[in-house]
Amino acid sequence: MSNNISVCCSFPPLCGDNPKTMILGTFPSPLSREQNEYYGNPRNHFWRLIFGVFDLPFDSPGYDTKKAVLFANGIALCDVIAKCEPNGALDSGIRNPVFRTGLPEYISGMGISKVFFNGNNAYKYYRKEIGEISRRVLPSSSPAYAGMSYNDKLLCWREGLRY
C-alpha cells in the first residue's frame, strides 16, 4: 500500500425493487465520495443523461429524486471496483484495485437482463478481472471524456437504455 494514498471504498449497489438494467462504472470520483453519491460531481453528465433518456427536466434534483428516476425505470448502479487507492479522479489514477468478483451472481440473482458499462474502462476491468460479459458500452459520462458532445452521448444512452 502506498504511504501517500489511502484505500477508499466504493458505494454499495444502488438498486430498487425490480431492476432490469444495470449500469456499471469503475470507481467513484473524489467529489462523489465527498458527496456520498453515485456521480456526485456536478460536471459529470450521468444524471443529466439519465433524465434526458426518459425526457424528464433536469433542474438540479436532489439525490433521492435522482434515485427515484432510476428505480422507476428499472435501473440499478454499481461500480466494478470495490476498493482501491485512487490518485485523483481519473481511472488512470486507480492503484491496487479490488474487484467486485461477485457481480455476475448479484446481477443474475436480481433478475437483471441488461448490463451496460459507463465507458470503456469499466468494461475492460470487468472483462479482465471478473469474467466474460456482453459488450454494451455507453459513452462515458465523465467530464474527462470530451470525444463526443453531450447530445451525441444522449442519443447513444437513449438508444441503449430505452430498448
N, C-alpha and C positions, 0 to 999 in steps of 0.2 A: 504494500500500500504506500502511496505517496505521502510525504510529510506535509506537502503544501495543499493537498486537495483531500477533502473528506468524502466519505462514502455517503451517497444520497439514495433514497428510495423513491420509486415511482409511486403512483397512486393505485389503490385497488381498482379493479374493473368497475366501470360505470355502466350499470345495466338495469333496465326497467323490468317489468313483469313478463313481457312477451317479445324478447328480441328476435329479430330475423336476420339482421345485418350487424356485422361488427366492423369497426374501423380501427386499425392498429397503427399506432405511431411508434416512434423509437423510445424517447425518454423526455420527461417534462423539462422545459427550459427553466433557468433560474427565476424568471418572473412568474411562471406558472407555479413553481414550488413555493415562492413567496406568497402568492395569492391563494395557494392550496386549491387550485382549479386546473382541470384539463384545459389547455390552450388559453392560459390566463394572460398571455402577452397581448395587449390590445392591438399590436401591429400584425399579429398572426391572423390570417384570413379565415381560420377554421369556422368560427361561429357565424361569421358573415356568409360564408359559403353554405353552411347548413340551412340558415334561414332563407337564403336565396334559392336553394334547391326546392324548398317547399313553398316558395312565393310568399314568404312572411316578411313583414317590415322588420328591419334591424335597427332599432332605436335604443341602443345601449341597454339591452335587457340584463337583469341580474342572473346570477349563476343558476338559481332554481328555475327560472324561466327557460334558460338555455337547455338545462337537463330535461325539462318537461317536453320541449320540442323533440329532442332525441327520442325519448321514451314513447311519445305519441306516434312516432314514425318507425318504431321498432328497431332503433339503432342503439348499439352498445359501443363503448370505447374502452380501449386498453392500450398499454404500451408493451412492446416486445421485450424491453429490458426492465427487469425488476429493480435492480440497483446497480450503481456504478460510481466511479469517481469522475464527475463531469468537470471539464475545464472550459467554462464558458457555455454559450447557448447552442453552439453548432454541434452536429453529430460527430464531426471530426475531432471534437474535444472529449469524446467519451473514452474513458480508460477503465480497464478491468471490469467489463460488464458481466453481470449475472443475468441470464436469460430466463424468461418465464417458460420453462420447458413443459409445463402442464397446460399450456394454451390449447393444444389440439383437443384434449379431453374436456376442458372447460367449454370450448366452442360447441363440441358435439353434445355435451350434457345439457347445455342451454337450448339446444334445438336451433342454433344459428345456421342458416343455409348459405349466406353470402358473407365473404370476408374481403374487405378492401384494405389497402395499405395507403396511408397518408405519406406518399413519397416513396421513392425507390429504396432508400436506406432501410426503412422498416421491413420491406420485402426481403432485401438482401440478408439482413440479420436473421429474420425468421427462417429463411431457406437454409442458410449456412448452419445455424445453431439449434434450430428447433425441428425442422423437418420440411418435407415436400408440401406444397400447397399451390392451388391455382393462382396464377399471377394476375391479380387485379389491382393495379397500382393507379391511384389517383394523383394528379399533380400536387406536389407538396403545398400545403397552406402556409408554410413558413415564409416570413418576410425575406429570408435569405435567398429564396428561390424566385429570382426575377426573370427567369427564362420564358415566362408566359404571363400575359395580362390577367387581371382578376376576372374579366369577362370570359376569357378563354378557359380559365380554370373552372369557372362556374358551369360552363357548358359541359365540360368533362365530368364534373361531380354530379350534375343533374342527370346526365345520361347513365352514369353508373348507379346512382342511388335510387333513382325512380323506377328502374326496370329490373 
